[in-house]
């Protein structure tokens, strides 16, 4: 049975059914009816010579426009429904559901990136994934593709997350939903910026490129209101073309960052954005830079690698991102580099002191006496699993996927896998719950949880969770540094 959040993370291609029945623009109505009868199809796509759909003939069209209405040799183009609404195979399913509901469509053609027909999405199949409550949430998350509309989508994200949380959806799944919506907004904003640039005389993009996000967005573990951590991976080009090529990508990066900020993704205080040339490079430059990071392995270089190594593609074909991921997975396995990464990560210790006492924030201010469950909860686990994954050549970026992959390789026992995944789920649940409470109370959304807000059972599970993370980190330290204590 699919989870409550499945409809928001599935793609159209997961539910579009078998290849569509197609006919050419020269096909007659008689041929269309015979094809539908012989293949037991309830619709036929009319395509041009490049296999791009130009219209659709459905069972209703047969009943209303063909039967007893015209001769069998009448052209299908005379009775087909056009112009045609279609959806891309790699679009999110919930966008297609919203479009079909608003336009009262029972069938929607599915096309690939070249706009060639690859399938048909049936409304009843799509709606079967979404319960009635989900349909309401879909309506909240599918505003217009203008910046104003996308700002509403970003705001509605919190409301949908609150509803799912109240319905006891697992916190990691809610995180995945938040990340999926964020990444979808990234994709649509980049498309919007590129369209506006073309209109303003900048032309189409000069080269293939991928837009990547890093940090929690790259891991699929976003909390509420993440800032921008993004970059460009551009296909290689001659040095002589750099001024012209880079000027186009600087313009896109500037427009993208400004639009993201306007929609609800604040500028990154550390300037980890594609507007910074450090995060805007060709694939060869990225390979060279990451190799240099791994070889040097000290100071600021480690912090840059720590930020970048969870990158994932949010716009583009993804081939360049895959190439760079493969390079990083192979290159970063050097013991010296991983040892230095662990030393950097050692500052992120869990909030567990002697005699299993929970350690709260000691600094004067509004958070004194509270638990920072990001800095001393999830980050110690995230950092440790990242290092362990790099050490064992695991390309996955999400914490849960890394834990599963480490288990599959025999690095983690069944119990260790269970405890670490449970720890991540429990701490994430406490942290996300507090963020939603902060939002509802019109307070600044942060990462601190009041100790008194935890039930005795929640405290007990938290202690067990932090002990599991602490033990995993101790074992990792021994393997990397040889230190026993």
N, C-alpha and C positions, 0 to 999 in steps of 0.2 A: 504493500500500500504506500502510495506517495505521501511525503510529508506535506505540511501546510504551506511550506515555502517553495515547493517544487515548481509550481507554475511560474514563479518569478526567476528561476534559474535555468529552466529548460529552454532549448532553442526550437524554432519552428521545425527544423529538420528532424527532430526527435519524434514528431507526431504527424508528419505530412503524408504518411501512407506510401504506397507503391508509386512507380513512375506514372505520370498522367497519360491518358489517352489523348492523342493529338491528331489534328488534320491540318492540311495546308489551306491557304486562303482560297484556293480554287475548288475545294471540296464542296459537294452538293449536300443539301439537307437529307436526301435519301442515304447518302454515304454516312453522314453523321449518325442517323438513326440506326443504321445497320451496325456501325461500330459500337454504339452504346448497347445494342441488343446482344451482339456476339460476345462482347467483353464484360457484360454486366456492369457497365459504368453508369453513374448518375450524372456525369458531366464530360464534356469534351473541350479541350483547348484548341483554339484556332491560332496557328503560329505562322510567322513569316518565314522567309527562306533561311534566316539565321537561327531558327528555332526559338524566337522570342514571341511570347504570347501577345496577341492583339485583341483577343476576345474570347468569350466562353459561351458555350451552349449547354444548358442544363436540362434536366427533366421537365422543369416548369416551362422552359422555352419550347420544348417539343410539344407540350400540351397546349400552350397558349399561342404559339406563333407558327407551328408547322402542321400539326394534325388538322386535316380538313381545311387548311388555310392556303397552302401553296403546293405547286407540283414538286415531285421528288428531285427534279433537276435544278431547283432553285438553289442559289449559292448560300452556303452557311453564313457568309459575311452579311447576308441580308437580314438574318434573324438573330445573330449572336449579340450578346450584351457587350457594349463598348461605349466609351473608353473603359479600360479595364483597371481595376485595383488589384495589386499584387503585393506579396511580401517576400523578403529575402529569406533563404534557408537559414542563414546565420543570425537572423533577427530574433529577439526574445519573443517567446510564445505569448506572453501577456500583452505585448503590443499588438500582435495579430488578433487576439481575442477582442481587445478594445475596438479595433478597426472594424471587425466583422459585426460586432454588436451595434456600433454607431451607424453603420451603413446597411444593416439588416441583410448581411450576406451569409448564405449557407455554405458557399464554396469560395475559397480564395486560392488563386494560382500561386505557386512557390517558384521563385527563380534563383539562379546562382548569381555570382558576381558579374557575369557577362549578360545578365538578364535573360538567360535561356531557361525555358521551362524545365523544372526537375520534379515537380510534384503538385499535389492539390491538398490543401488543408480543409478538412471538413469541420464545420462549426461544432457538431455534436461530439467529435473526437477531442477538439480543443477544450470545450466546456466541461468535458468529463474530468479534466485535470483540475478544474477550478470549482470549488464549492461556492455556494451563494455568497458566503462572507468574503471569499477571495475575489469574486467579481466586483464587489463594492470597492475593495482595495485596488483592484486593477484600474478602476475608474479614477481613483485618486492619483495614480502614478503615471497616467498617460495623457498629460496635458499637451498643448501644442508644442511644436518644435522651435518656437521663438525662445529667446533668453528669459522673457517674462514667464512663459509657460514652463520652462525647465526650472526656474526658481520655485514655482509652485510644486513641481515634482519633488524637488529637494526638501521642501518644507513638509510635504505629505509623507515623506519617507519616515519621519519620526512617528507620525500617527499610525502608520501601518505597522512599524516595529512595535509600538505600544500594544496594538491589538493582538499581534502574534504572541507577544510576551505574555499578555493576559490569558491567552489561550494555551499557555504552557508549551509553546514551540521551543525546542532546544536553543539555547543562546548561540552556539556556534552556527546554527542554521540561520538565525536572524542576522548574525554578522555576515554570513555569505550573501544574504539578501541585500543588506545595506551596501556591501561591496559591489554586487552586481548592478544595483541601481546607479551607484557612483560611476562605475566603469561605463555603463550605458550612456550616462550624461556626458562623460568625457568624449565618447565616440561621436555623439550628436553635436557637441560643441565644436569639435574639430571639423566635422562636415560643414557646419554652419559658417565657420571662419574661412574655410577654403572656398565656399561658394561666394562669400562676400569679397574675398580677395580677388577672385576671378572677375567679379562684377566691377571691382575698383581698378582693373587693369594689370593685376599682377600675374594673371594667367594661371594655368594649372600647375600643380607641383612638378618641379623639374626632374624629380627622381622618386623612386619608391622609398618609402620610409615607414617605420613603425613608431607609434607613440607608446611609451611604457610608463607605468606607475610603479612606485617602489614602496617599501615599508609595509604597513598593514594592508594597504590596497593591493599590493603585489601578492600578499599571502592570502587574500580573501578574508581578512579578519578585521575589517574596519569597525570602529566604534562610531558614535555620533560625532559629526562635525570634524572630520579629518582635514588637515590643511593640504596644500599641494606638494606632492613629491613626484615629479614627472621628468621625462627626458625624451629625446629623439634618437633613434638608430636609423641612419641614412645609408642607402647603398653607396658603394664606392664611386668616386668620380675623379677626373684629373685635377691635379693641384691648380692648373691654370684656370679652372672654372670656379674656384672657391669663392671669390668675391661675389659673383652673381648668384651662385647656389646658396651660400650662407645668408645672403641678404633676404632671400625668399623665406628661408626657415626662421630667421630672426623675426620677420614680420608675422609669420604664423604663430611662433612661440609667444610673442607679445600679445597678439589678439586672443590666443587661447587662454593665457594666464589671466588676462583682464576679464574675459568672459566667465571663466571658472570662479573668479573672485566675486563677480556680480551675482552668479547663481547661488553661491554659498560655500565655495571651497576657498578659504582664506589663503592669501599669499604665504609661502613658506618663509618663516623668519630666517632659516639657514640658507635661503636662496637655492634650494634644491628644485630647480625648475628649468625647463628647456630654454628659457631666456638666458641662462648662464651657460657659456660655452663648455663648461666642464661636463654638463649633462646633455650636450647636443653635439653628436659626433657621427662620423661614418662608421660602418661596421669594422673596418680595419683599424681605425683609431680607437674604437672601443676595445678591440682585442689587445692592441698594444697597451692601452691604459690599464686594463685589468691585469694583464701580465706583469706590468710594472708594479701595480699595487701588491700583488702576491709576492713578487721578488723582494720588494723593499720591506713590507710588513712591519711598519712602525708608525707611531704618532698619528697624525691626521689621516694618513693613508688608510689605516685600519678603520677609522670612523667612516671614511668614504665607502670602503668596501662593505662595511656593516649596513650602511644605508642602501647600497645599490643591489646587493646580491639577492634580494627577494623580488627582483623586477619581473613584471609580466606585461604582455601586450594588451592594450585597450583599443587601439586603432591601427589598421593596416592589415596586411596579409598574415603577419606573424612569422614569416620565414626568417627574417633578419633576427628577430628576437630568439627564435629557436637556435639559429647558428651561434649567437652569442651565449645562450644558455649552455649549449654543448661545450663551448670553449671554456667557460667559467667552471663547469663541472669537472672538466679534466685538469685544468690549470690549478685550481684552488686546493688540490689534495696534498699540497706540500706540508709536511709535518711542522716545519718551522713557522710557516704562516698561520696554520691552525692553532699552534701553541700561543702565538702572539695574539690571535683573535680571542682565545680563551682568557688571556690575561686582561685584555680590554673589557671583556664581558664580565669579569669577576666582580666589577663594581655593582652589578645588578644581582645582589644577593636577596634571597627570599626573606619575608618578614617573620622569621621564626628564630627566637632566641633560646637560651638555655631553659631546660625543663619545659620545652614546647610552648614557650610564652610568645604570644603574638606581639610583634613589634610595631608600634604606631609612630606616626610622624612627630618628631620632637621640636620642630621649628615653631617659633611663635607665629600666630596667625590663625586664620579661620580653619585650617586643616590640622591643627595640633590635636593629637589624640586620635586621629583617624588612620585607617589603613590605606596606603597607596597601592592598590591592587594591580596597577599596571607596572609601576617601577619595581615593586617587590613581589609581584605575583606572576603575571603573564610574561613579562620581558625576560626574567631568568630562564623560563622554559623555552621561550621563542629563541633566545640566543643559543642555548645549549643544543637544541634540536637542529638549528641551522648549522652549527659547527660540526655536529655529528653527521649530518647529511652530507656536508661537503667532504668530510673525511672518508665517507664510504661511497662517494660518487653518485649520490642520489640527486636527481634534478628537480624534484618536487619543491614547491615553495611554501605550501600551507603547513602549519605546525602539525595538524592531525595527519596529513598525508605523509609527512616526514616520519612521524612516530610509526605509522603503519609500515612504511618502507623499511625502517630500521628493524622492525619486528620480522618482516619477511626475510631479511638478510641474516637473521639470527643474532643481531646485535642486542635486541631487547627480548626478554622472556615474555611469555603470555601475561604474567602478573605485572611486569613493568609496563608493558603496552597498556594494559587495562588501567593501572593507577595513573599513568601520565595523561592518557586521554580523559580520564575522569577528572583529574586535577584541572586540566585546561577547561573542560566543560563547566565545572563548578565555579572556578574563579571568574571565568567569562560571564557566567550567569549573574554573580554578585555585582560585578562591575557594570554590566549593561543595565541591570535593574536600577542601580543607583543613578546612572546617567539619565535614565528615563524619569526617575523621581525628581532629579534636579531640574530637568526640563519642565516638568509639570508644575513645579513650585516656582518657576520663573527665576531660577538660580543659575549661576554659571555652571555649565556642564564640565565636570572634571573627572579625575580618576581616584578620588578619595572616598572611602566608605566608612561611616561611623561604626565603631565597634559595637555600640549598643544596639544598632539596627539588625545585628545578626542573632538569629536564634541559637540556642545551645547546640542543636544538631548541625546548623550551618557552620558554627565555630569548630565543632569536632571534625567535620568533613574538611574544612579549610586547613586545619592542622595536619591531617593525614595527607592532604594534597601537597602542602608545602614541604612536608617530610619527603614525599616521593620525588619532588623536583630537586630538593637539596641532595638527596642520595644520588640521583642521576648526574647532577653536576659534579659531585665529589668523585664519582666513578670516571666521568669524562676528564676531569683534571688529572687523575692518576694516569689515565691512558696517554694523555698528551704531554704531561710534564714529568711524570714519574714520582711526583710528590704524593705521599701517603696521607698527610694531614694538612 
